[in-house]
Amino acid sequence: RGKHHFVHRHFGGGVADLPLSDSKGGGDMKRKAKHLGLELIGLVLSLIVLIPFYMLIINSGKTKEEAALVGLSLPTEWNFLKNYAEMFSAGRLGVAFKNSVLLTVPSVLLVILLCAATAFVLQRRRGRASSVLSTFIVLGLFIPGQIIPTYFICYYLHLPSFLAAALVLCAANIPMGVFLYMGYYKSIPREIDESAMLDGCGCIRMFAAVIFPLLKPITVTLFIITFMAIWNDFGTTIYFLNSSSNFTLTLTVYNFFGVHSADWNLVFANVIAVSAPVVLVYFLAQKQIISGMTAGAVKG
């Protein structure tokens, strides 16, 4: 009888079939309405998140006087090319870009090498010392760093500014790296280690030639996370690289602040120029970040 259900009712000795409404169809309509409502809420929240980006782009094309108002209205006069050209020349972004690369790339590579080796030893060794040491390292995720004592320690050790900043940033990112690598090593069977040792590999050769190539997903993930953290760092570099010749890209915003005024149009343009590379890298590699973060989460 199609999609309708029927019940039998007695009317004076006769029997009549009465159709009932389809409860399944009503449930589907409710689910669709609920999903539509959630999508609309997500769309509204997305638009709210985009407001700061809109404000940055609009104000970077205004004159100095209009940008100082920090409003959401369109500029009366568009000065995109003029503002960005002046920002690149006055902000010395070429030198700052070189400084950012010199600070970020070696620090990221050092973090990856140290974290991969440390996590391998801690995860493969079974003992109380390894457990205590791994717990101690992971505590670095929760204990905030103290920048003033750290600065004075580096000062009394006479460390060069770039080296001191790199070491501090490496130390700040090592706990996350060790934590991610230890979770990923659980998905690699110990039998691979034993087979490599039986084939004559020493510990270093076994790690470099057999184990490390298997770490590509989590290595790419850690590279991107650490790269963004060090590239965008402000709190540490402002103490160690506190001269304009040593500024990284993040610190170049100070070039547009004077004693009594600020060029807000150039500040907004500078923020966009500094953020664009990191945003691009993140969107291109977000799949690797997700896969690396979840790899090994349900194994071992």
Secondary structure, 3 states (H helix, E strand, C coil): CCCCEEEEEEECCEEEEEEECCHHHHHHHHHHHHHHHHHHHHHHHHHHHHHHHHHHHHHCCCCHHHHCCCCCCCCCCCCHHHHHHHHHHHCCHHHHHHHHHHHHHHHHHHHHHHHHHHHHHHHHCCCHHHHHHHHHHHHHHCCCCCHHHHHHHHHHCCCCHHHHHHHHHHHHHHHHHHHHHHHHHCCCCHHHHHHHHHCCCCHHHHHHHHHHHHHHHHHHHHHHHHHHHHHCCCCCHHHHCCCHHHCCHHHHHHHHECCCCECHHHHHHHHHHHHHHHHHHHHHHHHHHHHHHHCCCCCC
